[in-house]
Amino acid sequence: MVETVDRRVEALARLDIFGQCDAQELRPLAERLQPLRARSGEVLMRQGNPADQFLIVFAGSVEIHRRSSDGEEFRIEADSGRVVGEIALLRSAKRSATVTVTHDLTGWIGDGDAFDVLIELPGVLDQLIRTARQRLAGFITPVALQLKDGGHLLLRPSLPGDPASIENSHITFSDETLYRRFQGARRPTPQLLRYLYEVDYVDHFVWVVVTTDGEPVADARFVRDEDNPKRAEIAFIVADDYQGKGIGTFLMGALWAAARVAGVEVFHARVLAHNSPMRAILNHFGAQWRRDDLGVVVTEIEVPEADPFDAELTERIEEMARRVLEAF
């Protein structure tokens, strides 16, 4: 029986991911989708191939299988209501995993135009972000960081959904700390937080330091220059109660490790002249400062070839960075 658009709208409306959508909102998506039926064992997407479609699973299930560059394998199951293949399509990148049907499947295939409609539907983007977070978290292992005072924290890449965690956290960043970081008397808006933490991991890479309970206390990032991908601007922020414990210096080393994996050769920074903590961290790595504007100084630092930490720790951090870069 031919699937009409009306029947497709009714079927989509039964999926949890579209729980905030009415029929009128779902119709433009339904009109752009093509029905899919596939048998167990059929390969729908293959790692390394170009990405031009995404999949919505209505019934049945698929296995998402990814092999990293070091040969380690990761497998995740996706069943009814899941969207699959959306990350590579969004980034116009090659497939980061192979998708194989594990139980006979019915669903729909959509192209880039359909995806543009999908992410504008009420509540859908937030659910896709949560799913991306779960998938990414499934194949990274945070690195333990011991502080000077004996406390323990964890280093990991920024994950989709971090902005909400930061907004709701009891960890505080004073006005002075935020002023030094953002070079202005303002607190980050939800939109700015979204930009800062929902990143592509390639041109914009972010390390986050969290407590063992998952509370974010610091971050460091590099953002590649548009005209030269081997150069990148860097920035840090550390919560007030965690300053002076060596976190900033550790994060600089972690950025150094990620930059080597990503092919970044030069860091540059723009810092308030009175931001002594940031300047001290960068001085440790050979910063030479020059005035750029009133109260602002800039520097460039070549990313060293030597390891930032001992060989074992450097390898663990680089491997975590490599997995994220490969996945996204």
C-alpha positions as CSV (number, residue, x, y, z in Angstrom):
1,M,0.0,0.0,0.0
2,V,1.3,3.4,-0.9
3,E,2.1,5.6,2.1
4,T,0.3,8.9,1.9
5,V,1.6,12.1,3.4
6,D,-1.4,12.0,5.9
7,R,-0.5,8.5,7.1
8,R,3.2,9.5,7.4
9,V,2.2,12.5,9.5
10,E,0.1,10.2,11.8
11,A,3.0,7.8,12.1
12,L,5.6,10.5,12.9
13,A,3.3,11.9,15.5
14,R,3.4,8.6,17.4
15,L,7.2,9.0,18.0
16,D,8.4,10.5,21.2
17,I,10.9,12.8,19.5
18,F,7.9,14.6,17.9
19,G,5.9,14.8,21.1
20,Q,5.8,18.7,21.1
21,C,4.7,18.8,17.4
22,D,1.2,19.0,16.0
23,A,0.1,17.6,12.6
24,Q,0.4,20.9,10.8
25,E,4.0,21.3,12.0
26,L,4.9,17.7,10.9
27,R,3.5,18.0,7.4
28,P,6.4,19.9,5.8
29,L,8.8,17.2,7.1
30,A,6.5,14.3,6.1
31,E,6.4,15.7,2.5
32,R,10.2,15.6,2.3
33,L,10.7,12.0,3.6
34,Q,10.9,8.8,1.7
35,P,9.6,5.5,3.2
36,L,12.2,2.9,4.0
37,R,12.0,-0.9,4.6
38,A,15.1,-2.9,5.4
39,R,15.9,-6.5,6.4
40,S,18.1,-7.5,9.3
41,G,21.7,-7.5,8.2
42,E,21.3,-4.8,5.6
43,V,23.9,-2.0,5.7
44,L,22.3,1.4,5.4
45,M,25.3,3.6,6.0
46,R,29.0,2.9,5.8
47,Q,31.8,4.5,7.7
48,G,33.9,6.7,5.5
49,N,31.3,7.2,2.8
50,P,29.8,10.7,2.0
51,A,26.8,11.7,4.0
52,D,23.8,12.9,2.1
53,Q,20.8,11.4,4.1
54,F,19.6,10.7,7.6
55,L,17.3,8.0,8.9
56,I,14.3,8.1,11.2
57,V,13.6,4.7,12.8
58,F,9.8,3.9,13.2
59,A,10.0,0.2,14.0
60,G,12.9,-2.2,14.3
61,S,16.5,-1.3,15.3
62,V,20.0,-0.6,13.9
63,E,23.5,-1.0,15.2
64,I,25.8,2.0,14.9
65,H,29.3,0.5,14.6
66,R,32.4,2.7,14.6
67,R,36.1,1.7,14.3
68,S,38.6,4.2,15.6
69,S,42.0,4.8,14.0
70,D,43.7,2.6,16.6
71,G,41.4,-0.3,15.8
72,E,39.1,-0.1,18.8
73,E,35.5,-0.7,18.1
74,F,32.4,0.9,19.5
75,R,28.8,-0.3,19.1
76,I,25.5,1.5,20.0
77,E,21.9,0.3,19.4
78,A,19.3,2.7,18.1
79,D,15.6,1.8,17.9
80,S,12.1,3.3,17.4
81,G,12.1,7.1,17.4
82,R,15.8,7.6,16.9
83,V,17.4,9.8,14.2
84,V,20.5,8.3,12.8
85,G,23.2,9.8,10.5
86,E,22.3,13.4,11.3
87,I,25.8,14.5,12.6
88,A,27.7,13.8,9.4
89,L,24.9,15.3,7.3
90,L,24.9,18.5,9.5
91,R,28.7,18.9,9.1
92,S,28.8,17.9,5.4
93,A,31.4,15.3,6.5
94,K,32.0,11.6,5.8
95,R,30.2,9.0,7.8
96,S,31.8,8.4,11.2
97,A,30.2,5.0,11.6
98,T,28.5,2.0,9.8
99,V,24.8,1.6,10.4
100,T,23.4,-2.0,10.1
101,V,19.9,-3.2,10.6
102,T,19.6,-5.6,13.5
103,H,15.8,-6.1,13.5
104,D,13.7,-5.7,10.4
105,L,13.2,-1.9,10.0
106,T,10.5,0.5,8.8
107,G,11.1,4.2,8.8
108,W,12.0,7.1,6.5
109,I,15.0,8.6,4.8
110,G,15.5,12.3,4.5
111,D,18.0,14.5,2.7
112,G,19.6,17.9,3.6
113,D,16.4,19.8,2.9
114,A,14.4,17.5,5.1
115,F,17.0,17.8,7.9
116,D,16.7,21.6,7.8
117,V,13.0,21.2,8.4
118,L,13.5,18.5,11.1
119,I,15.7,20.7,13.4
120,E,13.3,23.6,13.3
121,L,10.5,21.5,14.8
122,P,9.5,22.2,18.4
123,G,11.7,20.2,20.9
124,V,13.5,18.2,18.2
125,L,16.9,19.9,18.3
126,D,17.2,19.5,22.1
127,Q,16.6,15.8,21.8
128,L,19.1,15.4,19.0
129,I,21.7,17.2,21.2
130,R,21.0,14.8,24.1
131,T,21.4,11.9,21.7
132,A,24.7,13.2,20.3
133,R,25.9,13.7,23.9
134,Q,25.1,10.0,24.7
135,R,26.8,8.7,21.6
136,L,29.9,10.8,22.2
137,A,30.1,9.9,25.9
138,G,29.9,6.3,24.9
139,F,33.5,6.2,23.5
140,I,35.5,8.7,25.6
141,T,37.0,8.0,29.0
142,P,37.6,11.2,31.1
143,V,41.2,11.7,32.3
144,A,41.7,12.2,36.1
145,L,43.3,15.4,37.3
146,Q,44.8,15.6,40.8
147,L,44.9,19.2,42.2
148,K,47.7,20.7,44.2
149,D,45.5,20.4,47.4
150,G,44.8,16.7,46.7
151,G,41.4,17.2,45.2
152,H,40.3,15.3,42.1
153,L,38.6,16.5,38.9
154,L,38.1,15.1,35.5
155,L,39.1,16.3,32.0
156,R,36.8,15.6,29.0
157,P,35.8,17.2,25.8
158,S,32.7,19.5,25.8
159,L,29.6,17.5,25.2
160,P,26.3,18.6,23.7
161,G,24.1,19.7,26.5
162,D,26.8,21.4,28.6
163,P,25.2,24.8,28.4
164,A,22.3,23.6,30.4
165,S,24.6,22.0,33.0
166,I,26.5,25.3,33.3
167,E,23.4,27.4,33.7
168,N,22.1,25.2,36.4
169,S,25.4,24.6,38.3
170,H,26.0,25.8,41.8
171,I,29.7,26.4,40.8
172,T,30.1,30.2,40.6
173,F,32.1,32.5,38.3
174,S,32.4,36.0,39.8
175,D,31.8,39.2,37.8
176,E,35.6,39.8,37.8
177,T,36.3,36.3,36.4
178,L,33.7,36.7,33.7
179,Y,35.1,40.2,32.9
180,R,38.6,38.8,32.4
181,R,37.3,36.0,30.2
182,F,34.9,37.9,28.0
183,Q,36.6,41.3,28.2
184,G,33.4,43.1,29.1
185,A,30.9,43.6,31.9
186,R,28.4,41.0,30.9
187,R,27.3,37.5,31.8
188,P,27.1,34.9,29.0
189,T,23.6,34.6,27.6
190,P,22.0,31.2,26.8
191,Q,22.8,31.9,23.1
192,L,26.5,32.6,23.9
193,L,26.7,29.5,26.1
194,R,25.3,27.4,23.2
195,Y,28.0,28.8,20.9
196,L,30.7,28.2,23.5
197,Y,29.9,24.6,24.3
198,E,28.0,23.0,21.4
199,V,31.0,22.9,19.1
200,D,32.1,21.0,16.0
201,Y,35.3,19.6,17.7
202,V,37.3,20.3,14.5
203,D,37.5,24.1,14.0
204,H,36.2,24.8,17.5
205,F,37.6,22.4,20.2
206,V,36.8,22.7,23.9
207,W,38.1,20.8,26.9
208,V,36.0,21.0,30.1
209,V,37.1,20.2,33.6
210,V,34.3,18.8,35.8
211,T,33.9,17.5,39.4
212,T,33.4,13.8,39.9
213,D,29.7,14.7,40.1
214,G,29.8,16.3,36.7
215,E,29.8,19.9,37.7
216,P,31.8,22.1,35.2
217,V,34.5,24.2,36.9
218,A,36.8,25.2,34.0
219,D,37.2,25.1,30.3
220,A,39.8,25.9,27.6
221,R,39.2,26.1,23.9
222,F,40.9,26.8,20.5
223,V,39.1,28.2,17.5
224,R,40.8,28.0,14.2
225,D,41.4,31.1,12.1
226,E,39.2,31.1,9.0
227,D,42.0,32.0,6.7
228,N,44.6,29.7,8.2
229,P,43.5,26.4,9.9
230,K,47.0,25.9,11.4
231,R,46.5,29.0,13.6
232,A,43.9,29.1,16.4
233,E,42.8,31.5,19.1
234,I,42.8,30.1,22.7
235,A,40.9,31.1,25.8
236,F,40.4,29.8,29.4
237,I,38.0,30.3,32.3
238,V,38.3,28.7,35.8
239,A,35.6,29.1,38.5
240,D,36.7,31.3,41.5
241,D,37.0,28.5,44.1
242,Y,39.2,26.5,41.8
243,Q,41.7,29.2,40.8
244,G,45.3,28.8,41.9
245,K,45.2,25.0,41.9
246,G,47.1,24.4,38.6
247,I,44.0,23.8,36.4
248,G,44.8,26.5,33.9
249,T,48.3,25.2,33.3
250,F,46.9,21.7,32.9
251,L,44.3,22.9,30.4
252,M,47.0,24.6,28.4
253,G,48.8,21.3,28.2
254,A,45.6,19.6,27.2
255,L,45.0,22.1,24.4
256,W,48.6,21.6,23.3
257,A,48.0,17.8,23.0
258,A,44.7,18.3,21.1
259,A,46.3,20.9,18.8
260,R,49.0,18.3,17.8
261,V,46.3,15.8,16.9
262,A,44.2,18.5,15.0
263,G,47.2,19.9,13.0
264,V,47.2,23.3,14.8
265,E,50.7,24.8,14.9
266,V,50.3,28.3,16.4
267,F,48.2,29.6,19.2
268,H,47.3,33.2,19.7
269,A,45.5,35.0,22.5
270,R,44.0,38.4,23.2
271,V,44.0,39.1,26.9
272,L,43.2,42.0,29.2
273,A,46.5,43.5,30.3
274,H,45.6,43.1,34.0
275,N,44.6,39.5,33.6
276,S,47.6,38.2,35.5
277,P,46.5,34.6,35.9
278,M,46.0,34.1,32.1
279,R,49.2,35.9,31.3
280,A,51.2,33.8,33.8
281,I,49.9,30.6,32.3
282,L,50.9,31.7,28.8
283,N,54.2,33.1,30.0
284,H,55.0,29.5,31.2
285,F,54.7,28.5,27.5
286,G,56.9,31.2,26.1
287,A,54.4,34.1,25.5
288,Q,55.8,37.4,24.2
289,W,53.3,40.2,24.6
290,R,52.5,43.3,22.6
291,R,49.8,46.0,23.1
292,D,46.8,45.6,20.8
293,D,44.3,48.1,22.2
294,L,43.7,50.1,25.3
295,G,44.1,47.7,28.2
296,V,44.5,44.7,25.9
297,V,47.6,42.7,24.9
298,V,48.1,39.9,22.4
299,T,50.6,37.1,21.9
300,E,51.5,34.1,19.6
301,I,52.9,30.8,20.8
302,E,54.1,28.0,18.6
303,V,52.7,24.6,19.6
304,P,55.8,22.7,20.8
305,E,56.7,19.3,19.4
306,A,57.5,17.9,22.8
307,D,55.0,16.2,25.0
308,P,53.1,18.5,27.4
309,F,52.9,15.8,30.1
310,D,54.6,12.4,30.7
311,A,54.2,10.0,27.8
312,E,51.3,8.0,29.3
313,L,49.2,11.0,30.2
314,T,49.9,12.8,26.9
315,E,48.9,9.6,25.0
316,R,45.6,9.3,26.9
317,I,44.7,13.0,26.3
318,E,45.7,12.8,22.6
319,E,43.7,9.6,22.1
320,M,40.6,11.2,23.7
321,A,41.0,14.2,21.4
322,R,41.5,12.0,18.4
323,R,38.3,10.0,19.0
324,V,36.3,13.2,19.2
325,L,37.9,14.6,16.1
326,E,37.2,11.4,14.2
327,A,33.7,11.1,15.3
328,F,32.6,14.6,14.3
